Amino acid sequence: MRWFNTTLSIVKDTIKEMFTNHFTSFEILESFKIADIGCASGPNTFLFMSEVIDTVYNLSNQNKSLEISIVLNDLHKNDFNNIFSALPSFYKQLQEKHGYEFSQKCFISGVAASFYERLLPCKSLHFVHSSSSLHWLSQVPKNLENKGHIYMAKDCLPHVFEAYKNQFYKDFSSFINKRSHEILPSGRMVLTFLGRSIPDPSSNDCCCLWELLAQSLLDVVSQRLIKEEDVDSFNLPIYTPYIDEVKEIIMNDMSFDVKKIAIFKHNWDQDDNDDKKKSGEIVVNFIRAVTQSILVTHFGELFLNNVFKRYAERVTNHLKTEKTKFIILTICLMKK
Ligand SMILES: C[S@@+](CC[C@H](N)C(=O)[O-])C[C@H]1O[C@@H](n2cnc3c(N)ncnc32)[C@H](O)[C@@H]1O
């Protein structure tokens, strides 16, 4: 994700702050325990580990025996095989950078489970990271009647907004509660996910992209390639919260202090170039990568190329008239 590097600097600063203010006696810190939650299995999985290990290496000069444990979490269907088969070359790079002895003290493991459940033993983590994952709900809100839409949209029925918000409250509360058991006192969490910039849940910065996808599905319905009732019964299991909603849940749980909140805005299209067709394709490739598997499960594979062709056209047209941004929320929490 394009904003990954921006939020990595918050991760590194948080770890530096922990080592400066909380681990004053390096002798007693034998192992720094980290979890990357919703890690996926792509380049960012390794970029995160590499940057965090480098940061801890630089901070642990006085403590040659410090060990690092990184637990990678994602759902069972995540390609953990891809991660584990790339580990030998990852360790080789670590050895080249920091020497054999240090590389032997980095322990990487995986936990396949939903982050809305308990993942690890009580008080077993110093630092938890999650990037681009927590806007995924545990399920589509139940009993949605959302004809012609696949997410919240300007002209949705009021119960749709309520149902999405309630599902997010349930899921995010559960996430916070489960992590509160696993993180040691003064431990930190840096969480980054998609959100929205204003309280209105029908605002363009959270709905527009998905509404264009809904319209593209309906385009393909009008070509009689997919059924209208299949679009009516499809809704995305995501929620893009307003920051106050996130803060309210954290306050209600009472286990964490909010140390920092950052709200980033990233243009949908990567650069300010004039080639809106290319920009549209970039946005659509990104959305396709994260939605392909649920779309295939619901609609089958056959006509998805038609849907994404229409989607690219619609996004391109949208970008010609409007600059729309992704809103990214990063929140840094400290366990009480
Ligand atoms: C867009 S990827 C983010 C990958 C990586 N963290 C990054 O920033 O590039 C979102 C990941 O969250 C995972 N995910 C979604 N819901 C989850 C859940 N309930 N428990 C664990 N992982 C989940 C997905 O399987 C996916 O791998």
The ligand as a Tripos MOL2 file, in Angstrom:
@<TRIPOS>MOLECULE
LIG
   27    29     1     0     0
SMALL
NO_CHARGES

@<TRIPOS>ATOM
      1 C1         -4.7810   -5.2650    2.5910 C.3       1 LIG1
      2 S1         -4.0680   -6.5650    3.4940 S.3       1 LIG1
      3 C2         -2.8550   -5.7050    4.4520 C.3       1 LIG1
      4 C3         -1.5330   -6.3590    4.4150 C.3       1 LIG1
      5 C4         -0.3880   -5.6420    5.0880 C.3       1 LIG1
      6 N1         -0.6110   -5.5420    6.5150 N.3       1 LIG1
      7 C5         -0.1320   -4.2880    4.4610 C.2       1 LIG1
      8 O1         -0.2570   -3.2740    5.1510 O.co2     1 LIG1
      9 O2          0.2060   -4.2360    3.2840 O.co2     1 LIG1
     10 C6         -5.3140   -6.9260    4.7100 C.3       1 LIG1
     11 C7         -5.0640   -8.2440    5.4100 C.3       1 LIG1
     12 O3         -5.9130   -8.3360    6.5470 O.3       1 LIG1
     13 C8         -6.2890   -9.6810    6.6740 C.3       1 LIG1
     14 N2         -7.4850   -9.7910    7.5230 N.ar      1 LIG1
     15 C9         -8.7160   -9.2920    7.2760 C.ar      1 LIG1
     16 N3         -9.5430   -9.6250    8.2820 N.ar      1 LIG1
     17 C10        -8.8110  -10.3340    9.1750 C.ar      1 LIG1
     18 C11        -9.1020  -10.9560   10.4220 C.ar      1 LIG1
     19 N4        -10.3360  -10.9140   10.9520 N.pl3     1 LIG1
     20 N5         -8.1090  -11.5980   11.0810 N.ar      1 LIG1
     21 C12        -6.8560  -11.6540   10.5580 C.ar      1 LIG1
     22 N6         -6.5180  -11.0730    9.3720 N.ar      1 LIG1
     23 C13        -7.4810  -10.4360    8.6960 C.ar      1 LIG1
     24 C14        -6.5460  -10.1210    5.2400 C.3       1 LIG1
     25 O4         -6.5400  -11.5250    5.1230 O.3       1 LIG1
     26 C15        -5.3800   -9.4210    4.5160 C.3       1 LIG1
     27 O5         -4.2630  -10.2540    4.4140 O.3       1 LIG1
@<TRIPOS>BOND
     1     1     2 1
     2     2     3 1
     3     2    10 1
     4     3     4 1
     5     4     5 1
     6     5     6 1
     7     5     7 1
     8     7     8 2
     9     7     9 1
    10    10    11 1
    11    11    12 1
    12    11    26 1
    13    12    13 1
    14    13    14 1
    15    13    24 1
    16    14    15 ar
    17    14    23 ar
    18    15    16 ar
    19    16    17 ar
    20    17    18 ar
    21    17    23 ar
    22    18    19 1
    23    18    20 ar
    24    20    21 ar
    25    21    22 ar
    26    22    23 ar
    27    24    25 1
    28    24    26 1
    29    26    27 1
@<TRIPOS>SUBSTRUCTURE
     1 LIG1         1 GROUP 0 **** ****
